[in-house]
Amino acid sequence: MIALIQRVSEASVRIDDELVGAIGPGLLALVAVEAADTPRAVERTLDRLLGYRVFPDDQGRMNRGLRETGGGLLLVPQFTLAADTRKGMRPSFSGAASPEQGARLFHLLLTQAQSAHPIVASGRFGADMQVGLINDGPVTFWLQTRP
């Protein structure tokens, strides 16, 4: 499972001009499910999303995770992160999960996140979304959990 995370001052997702998810300060996570992913990858990814230390402590060092700050988590499904771009001029998606597996594991991530953290919002799997954000820092990390 891949999560491209960005520390944000705010982030939102719109579908057809309707606001479907929004957070204030916290993390925006663009999430891709890979073909080999399992529910264990979902658990590990969620643990990393909530604990990854990207927020400043009292000395200004990135030493606090989302659990400590209580900020929001916005999960946005984005299968294109699973693209293989190593050759040619067109991405290959052979490593991405099928739409059925991707939807199932993304929704598992969302429900587990909602159970574990007080502020969770999301985009909609398979929808054409417009994502807006103010990247704080900028701070962006690529997290990849291998099965």
Rosetta silent file (secondary structure, phi, psi, omega in degrees, C-alpha in Angstrom):
SEQUENCE: MIALIQRVSEASVRIDDELVGAIGPGLLALVAVEAADTPRAVERTLDRLLGYRVFPDDQGRMNRGLRETGGGLLLVPQFTLAADTRKGMRPSFSGAASPEQGARLFHLLLTQAQSAHPIVASGRFGADMQVGLINDGPVTFWLQTRP
SCORE:     score description
SCORE:     0.000 S_00000001
   1 L     0.000  140.428 -179.248    0.000    0.000    0.000 S_00000001
   2 E  -116.083  136.877  172.538    1.235    3.447   -0.876 S_00000001
   3 E  -134.292  116.775  172.050    0.375    6.672    0.919 S_00000001
   4 E   -91.898  110.876 -174.866    1.700   10.000   -0.289 S_00000001
   5 E  -106.828  142.928  177.489    1.236   12.159    2.798 S_00000001
   6 E  -132.008  127.985  173.659    1.309   15.925    3.011 S_00000001
   7 E   -73.643  126.394 -173.031    1.235   17.968    6.179 S_00000001
   8 E  -127.411  152.678  168.668   -1.495   20.522    5.558 S_00000001
   9 E   -80.954  -31.912  174.974   -2.998   23.614    7.107 S_00000001
  10 E  -164.659  155.161  177.668   -6.232   22.556    5.421 S_00000001
  11 E  -155.698  152.129 -179.048   -7.389   20.168    2.706 S_00000001
  12 E  -151.563  161.052  176.283  -10.641   19.293    0.989 S_00000001
  13 E  -130.095  131.752  176.520  -12.186   17.053   -1.649 S_00000001
  14 E  -122.221  144.623  173.259  -14.995   18.054   -3.976 S_00000001
  15 E  -129.785  121.499 -177.522  -16.998   15.916   -6.372 S_00000001
  16 L    50.264   47.772  178.670  -19.183   17.762   -8.901 S_00000001
  17 L    65.854    9.217  175.784  -18.818   20.990   -6.878 S_00000001
  18 E  -102.230  128.007  176.530  -20.035   19.221   -3.711 S_00000001
  19 E   -72.354  118.243 -178.721  -17.732   19.250   -0.702 S_00000001
  20 E  -109.627  -15.110  177.993  -17.425   15.593    0.368 S_00000001
  21 E  -164.057  141.277  179.370  -14.514   15.817    2.808 S_00000001
  22 E  -157.321  147.971  174.650  -12.465   18.497    4.527 S_00000001
  23 E  -137.856  160.431  168.790  -10.005   18.904    7.382 S_00000001
  24 L   -89.239 -138.338 -179.996   -8.139   21.728    9.056 S_00000001
  25 L   -58.944  137.452  179.838   -4.538   21.162   10.178 S_00000001
  26 E   160.602 -142.184 -178.248   -3.412   17.563    9.754 S_00000001
  27 E  -123.132  134.060  165.948   -2.486   15.090    7.029 S_00000001
  28 E   -98.316  126.609  178.294   -3.740   14.607    3.508 S_00000001
  29 E  -121.212  113.333  171.396   -3.021   11.022    2.422 S_00000001
  30 E   -85.758  123.508 -167.664   -3.312   10.060   -1.230 S_00000001
  31 E  -120.828  130.535  174.284   -3.675    6.270   -1.047 S_00000001
  32 E  -121.551  136.635  176.128   -3.030    3.529   -3.621 S_00000001
  33 L   -99.828  129.666  178.687   -3.718   -0.140   -3.086 S_00000001
  34 E   -97.246  159.064 -173.628   -1.284   -2.510   -4.768 S_00000001
  35 L   -57.295  -33.708 -176.451   -2.179   -5.976   -6.069 S_00000001
  36 L   -87.261    1.040 -176.087   -0.268   -7.802   -3.317 S_00000001
  37 L   -70.334  149.945 -179.415   -1.844   -5.803   -0.463 S_00000001
  38 L  -132.751  173.598  174.011   -3.748   -7.507    2.330 S_00000001
  39 H   -57.247  -29.106  176.574   -5.663   -6.336    5.412 S_00000001
  40 H   -63.229  -38.136  176.834   -2.324   -6.494    7.273 S_00000001
  41 H   -64.292  -35.923  177.032   -0.956   -3.805    4.907 S_00000001
  42 H   -62.370  -48.377  179.652   -3.993   -1.677    5.773 S_00000001
  43 H   -59.339  -44.887 -178.785   -3.263   -2.010    9.511 S_00000001
  44 H   -66.452  -41.036  179.106    0.409   -1.153    9.030 S_00000001
  45 H   -63.590  -44.462  179.195   -0.395    1.818    6.794 S_00000001
  46 H   -62.421  -42.624  178.220   -2.889    3.210    9.303 S_00000001
  47 H   -58.818  -41.481  179.308   -0.378    2.813   12.128 S_00000001
  48 H   -70.158  -40.381  179.027    2.169    4.759   10.093 S_00000001
  49 H   -60.375  -41.600 -176.817   -0.346    7.463    9.087 S_00000001
  50 H   -80.954  -23.277 -175.341   -1.295    8.105   12.695 S_00000001
  51 H  -109.422  -12.645 -175.907    2.209    7.821   14.133 S_00000001
  52 L   -61.947  128.052 -170.937    4.563    9.190   11.473 S_00000001
  53 L   -87.278   93.705 -179.392    6.384   12.120   13.047 S_00000001
  54 L  -123.795    0.460 -179.258    5.913   15.077   10.707 S_00000001
  55 E  -105.419  144.643 -174.586    4.583   17.713   13.124 S_00000001
  56 E   -71.773  144.387  171.252    6.860   20.035   15.080 S_00000001
  57 L   -89.241 -168.335 -178.196    7.550   19.633   18.781 S_00000001
  58 L   -64.926  -20.710  177.829    8.273   22.556   21.119 S_00000001
  59 L   -95.207    3.385  177.625   11.776   22.899   19.625 S_00000001
  60 L    85.741    4.485  178.969   10.443   23.000   16.063 S_00000001
  61 L   -88.829  146.370  176.758   11.696   19.512   15.109 S_00000001
  62 E   -70.209   96.968 -172.185    9.424   17.055   13.312 S_00000001
  63 E  -140.430    8.725 -178.297    8.883   14.850   16.332 S_00000001
  64 E  -129.106  142.937  177.815    5.105   14.462   16.737 S_00000001
  65 L   -99.488  177.091 -178.464    2.574   12.284   14.948 S_00000001
  66 H   -63.176  -35.715  176.959   -1.081   12.811   14.153 S_00000001
  67 H   -57.321  -39.814 -177.399   -2.143   10.871   17.268 S_00000001
  68 H   -75.276  -36.675 -175.743   -0.315   13.431   19.412 S_00000001
  69 H   -83.748  -25.908 -177.568   -1.520   16.537   17.591 S_00000001
  70 L    74.202   13.719  179.924   -5.138   15.464   17.184 S_00000001
  71 L   -70.945  177.298 -178.239   -5.223   16.952   13.691 S_00000001
  72 E   -83.782  158.764  175.070   -7.384   15.743   10.843 S_00000001
  73 E  -127.123  119.172  176.961   -6.740   12.910    8.406 S_00000001
  74 E  -110.418  113.711 -179.496   -8.095   13.202    4.866 S_00000001
  75 E   -98.282  125.950 -179.036   -7.871    9.920    2.920 S_00000001
  76 E  -127.660  117.790  178.367   -8.110   10.183   -0.865 S_00000001
  77 E   -68.458  132.424 -179.952   -7.995    7.065   -3.059 S_00000001
  78 L  -149.140   87.323 -175.953   -5.522    7.504   -5.917 S_00000001
  79 H   -62.200  -21.837 -177.022   -4.642    4.342   -7.823 S_00000001
  80 H   -64.210  -18.291  176.249   -2.265    6.246  -10.122 S_00000001
  81 H   -65.628  -19.971  179.975    0.352    6.222   -7.342 S_00000001
  82 H   -86.571    6.823 -178.075    0.768    2.498   -8.058 S_00000001
  83 L   -67.458  144.456  171.280    1.904    3.224  -11.625 S_00000001
  84 E   -96.128  114.677 -176.190    5.149    1.826  -12.934 S_00000001
  85 L  -114.607   18.240 -173.906    6.868    4.752  -14.677 S_00000001
  86 L   -69.699  -23.539 -179.973   10.327    3.248  -15.119 S_00000001
  87 L  -144.453  159.960  177.440   10.185    3.016  -18.899 S_00000001
  88 L    73.186 -169.446 -176.213    8.376    4.440  -21.868 S_00000001
  89 L  -118.250   12.254  178.824    6.051    7.390  -22.044 S_00000001
  90 L  -137.582  131.807 -178.656    2.900    5.767  -20.676 S_00000001
  91 L   -69.466  148.618  174.014    2.407    4.461  -17.127 S_00000001
  92 E  -106.477  137.339 -179.656    1.692    0.800  -16.494 S_00000001
  93 L  -111.374   24.818 -177.250   -0.814   -0.095  -13.798 S_00000001
  94 L   -64.747  -23.516  178.983   -0.047   -3.810  -13.663 S_00000001
  95 L   -88.151   -8.067 -179.655    1.012   -3.506  -10.008 S_00000001
  96 E   -77.637  151.618  175.881   -2.185   -1.777   -8.920 S_00000001
  97 L   -67.003  156.796  172.749   -4.965   -3.691   -7.234 S_00000001
  98 L   -63.309  158.477  178.431   -8.105   -4.508   -9.197 S_00000001
  99 H   -56.002  -37.799 -179.774  -10.890   -1.968   -8.695 S_00000001
 100 H   -65.719  -47.761  179.329  -12.753   -4.437   -6.466 S_00000001
 101 H   -65.978  -41.914  179.244   -9.727   -5.152   -4.246 S_00000001
 102 H   -59.780  -46.427  179.749   -8.762   -1.476   -4.205 S_00000001
 103 H   -63.196  -44.619 -178.193  -12.228   -0.387   -3.106 S_00000001
 104 H   -61.605  -46.853 -177.300  -12.434   -3.098   -0.433 S_00000001
 105 H   -75.029  -33.350  175.572   -9.037   -2.292    1.117 S_00000001
 106 H   -64.277  -44.524  179.791   -9.465    1.486    0.851 S_00000001
 107 H   -65.876  -33.031  174.703  -12.817    1.231    2.660 S_00000001
 108 H   -64.279  -44.166  176.434  -11.202   -1.002    5.287 S_00000001
 109 H   -58.953  -44.949 -178.824   -8.539    1.678    5.813 S_00000001
 110 H   -62.931  -47.858 -177.916  -11.233    4.343    6.098 S_00000001
 111 H   -67.292  -37.649  176.909  -13.362    2.457    8.632 S_00000001
 112 H   -67.530  -38.022  177.934  -10.350    1.525   10.745 S_00000001
 113 H   -64.342  -42.332  179.727   -9.140    5.143   10.648 S_00000001
 114 H   -64.346  -30.527  177.720  -12.572    6.391   11.731 S_00000001
 115 H   -77.022  -28.247 -172.371  -12.487    3.956   14.656 S_00000001
 116 H   -98.963  -17.537 -172.418   -8.961    4.931   15.697 S_00000001
 117 L  -138.029  142.161 -173.632   -8.874    8.711   15.179 S_00000001
 118 L   -72.493  -27.759 -175.591  -11.391   11.478   15.976 S_00000001
 119 L  -123.778  101.075 -179.905  -11.139   13.532   12.769 S_00000001
 120 E  -135.122  131.262  175.447  -11.212   11.526    9.533 S_00000001
 121 E  -131.087  167.658 -179.381  -12.631   12.554    6.162 S_00000001
 122 E  -154.197  163.527  167.647  -12.297   10.994    2.735 S_00000001
 123 L   -84.917 -165.709 -177.992  -12.785   11.237   -0.947 S_00000001
 124 L  -122.953  125.776 -178.302  -14.834    8.667   -2.856 S_00000001
 125 L   -58.256  129.994  176.155  -13.299    5.603   -4.481 S_00000001
 126 L    83.237   -3.759 -177.888  -13.603    5.709   -8.275 S_00000001
 127 L   -88.860  157.580  170.996  -14.902    9.268   -8.438 S_00000001
 128 L   -85.232  109.118 -172.101  -13.437   12.188  -10.370 S_00000001
 129 L  -113.248  151.526  170.665  -12.334   14.378   -7.466 S_00000001
 130 E  -113.145  119.384 -176.167  -10.916   17.844   -7.101 S_00000001
 131 E  -107.859  127.072  176.798   -8.479   17.976   -4.191 S_00000001
 132 E  -117.067  143.689 -179.964   -7.491   21.279   -2.654 S_00000001
 133 E  -157.775  156.284  166.954   -4.805   21.761   -0.035 S_00000001
 134 E  -117.178  106.662 -178.341   -2.441   24.147    1.615 S_00000001
 135 E   -74.766  124.194 -177.828    0.760   22.174    2.148 S_00000001
 136 E   -90.530  108.178  177.800    2.344   23.227    5.426 S_00000001
 137 E   137.477  -76.217    1.035    6.099   23.436    5.040 S_00000001
 138 E   -73.357  143.088  177.085    5.952   22.059    2.402 S_00000001
 139 E  -128.296  115.236 -178.491    6.197   18.645    4.038 S_00000001
 140 E  -139.822  133.483  178.728    5.523   15.610    1.826 S_00000001
 141 E  -135.530  148.052  175.399    6.512   11.964    2.311 S_00000001
 142 E  -101.175  114.959  175.777    6.051    8.737    0.363 S_00000001
 143 E  -107.698  129.700  177.774    5.092    5.858    2.658 S_00000001
 144 E  -130.436  127.064  179.253    5.046    2.377    1.210 S_00000001
 145 L  -109.032  119.810  179.643    4.009   -0.711    3.120 S_00000001
 146 L   -90.349  143.646  177.389    5.088   -3.997    1.581 S_00000001
 147 L   -63.166    0.000    0.000    3.094   -7.169    2.181 S_00000001
